[in-house]
Amino acid sequence: MQYSTKWLAKWCLAIWVGFFGAILPLRADPAAASLLDDWYWHAFFSQGLVYTSDNHFAGPSDDDISTDFTEVGLIVGGHLSDEVQVVAQVLSHNLGAMSDGSLQLDYGFVSYQLLSDWDRSVGVKVGRVRSPYGFFNETRDAAHTRNSILLPQSIYMDRLRNLIFARDGVQLFGSVQSGKSLLSWDLVYGEIQINEEYLSEVTRDQRLPGKVDVPYQPMARLIWDWDAGRARLGVTYHPLKYRYKAAVTDLYNSGMLEFGGWIFSAEYNTAAWTLIGEYAITKSELDEILSEQSPRPLFNNRAHSYYLQGIYRFMPGWDVFVRYDGARVKLDQSGMRDIRVEGFSMGVGWKPSPRWLLRAEWHKMNGIIWLSTRENPEGWLNPSWQMVLFQVSYRI
């Protein structure tokens, strides 16, 4: 078993969050207590263990146990007036080479409610806003808001988290209520969080010494909700475009890259059961940067990815899930075979109290496109592999 050098820093942050949580409720000063009435805060901590039969995921896990799977977060928000609210989340997220656990502002924005009555609402957010991507992107970091330790990698790939999670810009949001139906919408115009480090995850090649320039881009989501969450349907449009500026010794050319598409989501809930499915159509365009000398690790492609998941809450505090993930990547190159990936997962969760959550799950995978190039940079990868995860989580 190997331990990250950032282990001490992560635990120091966890201790700080716990100390903050211990002193805040005291409110010894009446004047300070009055000011705090309009503010709220939450904190969460989770630690996971990962074992893989082959390949690496969340640290050195190949035939070993990795502890490089930690999430520590603090959310602080407050109302400056009836219409104006500020919210921010500070996060330390360690997931092996995919995320190093450094402290960062995960999101932070000012929200202004333009309209709010019994059947309509419209507002605007300015700052680093969470991307309205599918059903679960906005709450993916807090273990208590997930149905499993890992979200379906067919849609919410952890190796591409920073490309998906947030954008710096403006978000318009609103909803319309009619009987049991609620229609909510989100429009975002912002800059995605990508740098040279994450570019290798898109191209599947680490030999890109150039720079990345990201323009502001739109994205949109529409969700129909019936009977207070009994049924939900959603559609997301998420174009991702950025310019690559080649270095002098680069094997690639300067040019625009595209990576984005559509997500279609559906969910049905009963008191004991939940059935969820999402389907994504994604396009990757690399033409402009490819040259005759480029190693061409991955050509232009069209990907269809999907999952179907069932959750059963068989007794208070307990749940189990089963899930099938799949993807088909069609390469725009004559003579190249399509890439197919599939995975089967199952797991169990237990909440001994509202603050604590323990989970265990097993994954059987056939394919490697959900593996990070930073964790598996060179050498042969086994396309048929298994993974076992355990996680303990606490929230305040």
N, C-alpha and C positions, 0 to 999 in steps of 0.2 A: 504494500500500500504506500502511495506517495502523497505528500502533503504540499499544498501551494504555499509559496512564501508570503502570500497575502492573507494567510489564515489569521494571523494575529490582528491585522488591521480590521478584518471583517468582524471579529469578535469584539474589538474595541467599539466599533460602531454599534453593535448589538447592545453592549453594555450602556452606551450613551443613550440609545433609544429607551432602554428600560429605566435609566435614571430620570430621563425627562418625563416618562410616564408616571413615575413615583411622586415627583414633586409638583407636577401641574395640578392634580386634584386638590392639593392642600389649600390653595387660594387664601392664604392667611391675611393678605391685605384686602380690605373691602373695596378699595378703589380699583385695585388690579382685577379683582373678581368681576367687577362691573364691566370692565373693558373686555374681559375674556368671554362674556356671555354671548357675544356675536361671533365667536371663533370656535373652531373645532379641530380636532386632530385625530389621526389614526396611525398605528404603526404595525408592522408585520415582520416576521422573521421565519425563514424556513431553511432547513438543511437536508440535503439529499445524499444518497449513496447510489452509485451507478456501477454495474458490472456488465460487460459485454463479452460474448464468446469470441468475437473477432472485431477488429477495427477500434477506433477511439470515439467516444462520445462523452462530452462534459469532462474532459481530462483524460489521463492515462488509464483507461478502463479495459483495454484489451486483455482478457483473461486475468483481470485484476479488479480491485475496488477503488473507484475514484471518489474523493470527497469534494471535488471542485464543482459543487452544485449548491450555491448559496444565494438567497435573496433576502435583503434587509431593506426595508423602506419606511419612510416617514411622510405622511400626507398632512399638510396644514392648510386650512382654508378659513375664510371669514367673510362676513357681509359688511361692506362699507356703507351700504344703504339697502333699501328694499329691492332695488334693481341691480346693484353692482356687487359682484362677488369676486374674490381672488382665491385661487387654488394652486398648490404646487406639490409635487412629489419629488423627494430626494431618494435616490436608489443606489444601492450597491448590489450589482448583479454579477455573480461569478458563474460561468458555465464553460470551464476549461479555457481553451484558446479562443472560443467564440465570444467571450466577454470576460474581462480580467478582474472584475470586482471593484474597480475604481469608483469612487463616489461621484455621482453625476445628477444634474437636474433632469429628471426623466420627462416631466412636463410641468408647465407653469403658465398660467394665463389669467387674464381679467375677463370676466363674463358680464355682459350687460343685457338685461331682460328688456327687450323693446316692447313686447306685448305679452300679456298674460291674463286670460280670463278662463271661464269654466270649460270651454271647448277648443281654445286656440292658444298657441304660444309661439313667440318668435324671439330669438336672441342672437347675440354675436359674441364670439370669443377672440381675443387677440393675444398672441404669445406663442409658446410651444404647446400646441394642441395635440391631443391623442387622435390618431388617424381612425376614422370610422370605417374599419376594414373587417368585413364579415360580422359575425355575432360576438366574438370573444376577444378581439385584439385589445380593446381599451382597458380591460381588467386582467390581462394575461399574467401580470407579475405577482399578484396576490394569490397564494395557494387556495385560500378559502373561496375564491370566486371561480376556480377551475373545477371541471368535472373529473380531472385526472392530473397526474404529476406533469405529464407532457401533453400539450395540446396536439391535435392531429397535425402531423408534420406535412401532410399533403397540402394543407392550406396555410398553417401558421409555422413555417419552418424556423426553428430557432437560429439556424445559421444566418438567416436574413432578417432577424428581429429588428435591428436598427434601421433597416430600409423601410420597414412597415409601420413601426409603432407610433411615431410622432412626426409632425412637420412644424416648422417655424413659419407662422403666417396668420391668416384670418379664417375663422370658421363661422358660417351662418347655420343656425339650427332652428327647428320648429316642429310643431305637431298640430294635428287636427283630430278632434274626438267626434265620433258620430255613433251613438248607441254603444254597443260593445266593441266597436272598432276604433283603433287608434293608429293613425298614419303619422310616422315621424320621418324627418328628412334632415340630412346634413350635407353642407357644401363647404369644401375646404380649398383654399388657395394658399399654397405654402411651399417651403423648401424642404425636401427630404433630407434625412440624416445619413449621408453616405460620405465616405472618404476613401482614400486609396486602399486602406486595409480591407474594406468590405467589397471593393470592386472585384477582388479575386473570387469571392463567393458567387458572383453573377457569371463571370466568364469561365470559372473553373480552372484558372491559370494564375499562378502567383508571380509570373514574370511580367509585371506591368509597373515599371518604375515611374510612370508619368503622374500627372495630377488630374483631379476630378473637379469640374465646375458644374454646379447644380442650379438650374433655373427654377423659378417658382412655377408650380404646376397645379392644376385642379384635381380634385377627386370628389366623389359623391356617393351617398348611400341613401336608400329608401327602405323603410321597414314597416310592414303592416302587422299589427298586433291585435288579436281577437280574444275577448273575454279575459282580460287581465293576465295575459301571458299563456293562456291555454294553447294557442296556436300562433306561430310567427312565420312570416315570409319576408325575405330581404333580398336586395340586389345591391352590389357595390361595383363602382367603376373606379379603377385605380391606375391611371397611366403613370409610369416612371420613366423619365427621360433625363439624361445627363451627358455632358460633354467630356470626353477624355482628351487631355493634352499630352501628346507623346513626348517622351524624353529623347535626347539626342541619340542614345544607343538603343532605342526601343525597337522591339520586333513588330510593334503595332503602329498603325497610323493614328493621327488625331481624328476625332469624329464623334458623332452622336451615337449613343447607345439607348435602346428602348427595352424596357422590361415591365410589363404590366398587362392588365386585362380586366376581366369581369369575374365576380363571385356571386353565385346564387345560393341562398340559404333557406332552410326550412326547419322548423322545430314544432313538436307537439308534446304537451305535458298533461299528465294526470297526477293524482295524489301520490301514486307509487312509481309511475313509469315516466321516462322521458325518451323520446326518439328524435335524433338530430342528424341532419345531413347537409353537406355543403359541396358545391361543385364549382370549380374554377377553370376558366379558359385564359391562358397566359401566353403572351407572345414575347419572344426575345429576338432582337435585331442587332447583329454585330457587324454588318457589312462594312460600315464606314471605317472601322478601325482595323479590319483584316488586311494584311499585305501578303505578298508572295512568300515572305520569310516567316509569317506568323505560324506558330505551332498548331493552331486551330484545334484546341482541346474540345470545343463545343461549337457547333455551327448554329446559324439561325434556326430557331425551332418554334413549334407550337405545342404547348403542353395542355393536357386535360387531366386535372387532378380532382380527387373527390374522397369523401369518407362517409360512412354511415355508422352511427353510434347509438347504442341502447343503454340506458341507465335504469337500474332497479333499486329502489329504496325499500329494502326488505324488512327493516325494523328501525325504530327511532335511533338516529345517529349513525346508521350504517347504510352503505350503498355499494353496489358492484356495477361494473360497466364492461361491455364488449364493444370492439370497434374494428372495422375494416377500412384500411387506407389503400388507395390506389392512384397510380399516375401513368400516363402514356405520353411520352415526348416524341413528337414527329420531327425529325431532322430535315431541314430544307437542303438536302444534298443527295444527288443521285447515287445509288449504290449503298446508301447507309440504312441500316435497319432501325426501326423505331426502338426507343428505350422504354421498357416497361418496369414498373416498380410496384410492389404491393407489400402490405404489412397487416398482421393480425395482432391485436392487443386486448388484454383483459386485466382488470385490477379491482381492488377493494379499498374502501375508505371508511374511517371510523372517527367520529367526533365525540370524544369522551365528555367535552364541555363546549360551550360556544366559542371559547378562545383557542382550544387545541384541535389539531387535525393530524391524523396519521394515515398515510397511504402506502400501498405496495402495488406494483404492477409488473407485467411481463409483456415483452414485445418480440414477435418473430418477424424478421424483415427479409425481403428478397429484393435487393437493390441498394445502391450507394449514393443516389443523388441527394438524399437528405443528410448525408454526412458532410461535415465542414472540411474544406481544403486546408484550412489552417491547422486543424487537428490531425489531418491525414494527408500531409503534403506530398509524400512520395511513396513509391513502392506499390505492391499489389494489395488490393483490398478484396476481402471476401464478400461477394454479393449476398450470400446466405448467412445471416448472423442473427443472434438473439441478444436481448438486453433485459436486465432485471433492475428495477429501481425501488428504493425506499425513501420516504420523506416524512419528516416531522415538522409541523408548522405551528406558529403561535401568533395571535393577533391581539392588539389592544384597542 
